[in-house]
Amino acid sequence: DGGITQSPKYLFRKEGQNVTLSCEQNLNHDAMYWYRQDPGQGLRLIYYSQIVNDFQKGDIAEGYSVSREKKESFPLTVTSAQKNPTAFYLCASSMSNEQYFGPGTRLTVT
Amino acid sequence: GENVEQHPSTLSVQEGDSAVIKCTYSDSASNYFPWYKQELGKRPQLIIDIRSNVGEKKDQRIAVTLNKTAKHFSLHITETQPEDSAVYFCAARGQKVTFGTGTKLQVIP
């Protein structure tokens, strides 16, 4: 299970605040991904990055932003523009096809 | 873009019986089809995958079949055990990975 970490495990924020979720990997993987998981909706892709200093919008990018300044790190910022931010957020990395997931961060916004 | 549909959303089987989960995809360019198992409160983990040049793959009690013409693929679990209880996700990879909505499998002892 080691190699890709997310912190914190639980995060609570007030509505209107931006919040940044951390994702770090030491697997030397080029590609990294952010997914949002809601009950009954599976995993939906927010953003992905195939190489340092480059990233692409996924299917539900509105209200989120990312950066990829280092190969090991791919932080996700949930902005106040995201209408329903409360969810379970999963980060993943891959070298080729297989994705390795982090343990996730459960974000609650009230 | 790719659309992946997964059925059923919930599945209950008696211990020892088989379980089958089916997925369809829309993008004929998709060429990699993984299956992930997610236990409650844990991260998804890859259990088996299949590439588009193969029709079937087995790993002990689990197998995956792929029909490229019909654009569907299935997960088969035989001799189910209580520890197989989890949510299972299929996915299809073309330019990016698209996941199905998940199947909650309950194996009743």
Interface residues (C-beta under 8 A of the other chain):
Chain A: D1 Y33 Y35 G40 Q41 G42 L43 R44 L45 Y48 Q56 G58 D59 L90 N97 E98 Q99 F101 G102 P103 G104
Chain B: G1 Q6 S9 Y32 P34 K42 R43 P44 Q45 L46 D49 F89 R93 K96 V97 T98 F99 G100 T101 G102
